[in-house]
Amino acid sequence: MVRVFGVSFARRTVALVLTEGLLVLVAFWLAIVLWFGRDADLALAYDHGLPAILLGTLVCMLCMYYYDLYESEILLNGREVVTRLVQVLGTVCIVLALVYFVYPPVQVGRGPFVLWIGLGGGGLLAWRRLFAVVNRAAGWKERVALLGEGLLARELVRELQRRPELGLNLVGCVDVGGDVPEGLPRLGSLDKLEDGLRRAEVNRLVVAMEERRGRLPVEELLRLKAHGLRVQDGVELYEAITGKVPVLALRPSTLLFSEGFMASPAMVAGKRALSLALSFIGLVLGAPLLLLIAAWVRLDSPGPALFRQKRVGRDGKPFTLYKFRTMRVDADPEAPAQADDDRITRAGRFLRRTRLDELPQLFNILRGDMDFIGPRPFTPKMERELAEKIPLYSQRWNVRPGITGWAQVHNGYCATLEDNIEKLSYDLFYIRHMSAGLDLLILFRTTKILLLGRGAR
């Protein structure tokens, strides 16, 4: 795994991103060289040059990201890759046409541009297929065994089996006296740990024991580690591959004695400064839009333009949250919204889909109730109920809530207890690894969600 901004990414995925970026860049350069022939050096130096090539590469890679071509579910799905690559190339043509219209100096001729699209598209498709073949090859995978049982072990098995791009081949589980995850071969018992691992040619042993069923063979594990076996904590691996904390399978001491959950004063001050700057700029630039939306809400249905509701903020203190009203005034605001909820007004449906109903929360940021990035605040009643049912839930209150956050860009809308447990898993990961880099990554992903209109109700 490669760690960036406190978040781990699969090495193979990172390598794929870098090589595909290089492939697109080389294809653009090659298209210019082939089209202009002897005059290619002149074209590269003056008319088109490196800026045009870099711009085209950047737009193409952003489109590939926005079409989820690096997500686990799409990464190695041949049919989806072909479909989305066609969509990417079409979007690249539209975006660059607009850019060339606004700023003609970076424009390339129609001939080399079409040639680049053909070379780049064909090269990307061939490279992605080669990547899929290499990724499936057993010799390119690390052999992993699991030592443990229970919820954490089952979750790790599920994640490792659905994420082939991790390059981890789960070959079996050591019998610790509990239930071995379904479909996973037994590699012997703790008493014959070394024999079982050697027979299976294991390179990495993941320890995911929630309850100690007998004595863990620490000395034997240390000896095996000294001879080249990598021994890894199950919680550490789970966080690395999922970007969340296993709330229901976690011992509180794991968080207490581990790194994180202690943001520096400089980090807190920088985070607050970023939130204030973004909210101030948003209010100044968006003032005309705010007035237009307020007028539209009032004209669309009887009632005030703003919706006010008590929410729980930092240290569990309540505050008044502002949003544009999206429901009828007689609607119950406590009831969760559904996809086809008849309480939502015509204006409200559009505002929810585009997230424009959240804009008044910029005032909450200026008042100090919220930051731009943080856990999503809920009503006091809902927060109390969830805190009674979900362990460690109150840890969300250690930071200011936010308009967007790590949980929001991953989990979307929460309607059930299971949804909120999942959301807390992401919130705790954010609080543990909070940094300026992670905040920027969240803003980048939030932009993708807003542009694609995902997760709104």
Secondary structure, DSSP 4 states (H G I P E B T S, - for coil): -EEETTEEE-HHHHHHHHHHHHHHHHHHHHHHHHHHGGGHHHIIIIISHHHHHHHHHHHHHHHHHHTTTTSHHHHT-HHHHHHHHHHHHHHHHHHHHHHHHH-GGG---HHHHHHHHHHHHHHHHHHHHHHHHHHH-GGGSEEEEEEEESHHHHHHHHHHHH-GGG-EEEEEEEE-SSPPPTT--EEEEGGGHHHHHHHTT-SEEEEEESS--S---HHHHHHHHHTT-EEEEHHHHHHHHHSS--GGG--HHHHHSSS-S---HHHHHHHHHHHHHHHHHHHHHHHHHHHHHHHHHHHHSSS-SEEEEEEE-GGG-EEEEEEE--B-TTS-TTSPP-TT-TTB-HHHHHHHHHTGGGTTHHHHHHHTS-EEESPPP--HHHHHHHHHHSTTGGGGGGS--EEE-HHHHHH----SHHHHHHHHHHHHHHHHT--HHHHHHHHHHHHHHHHHT-S--
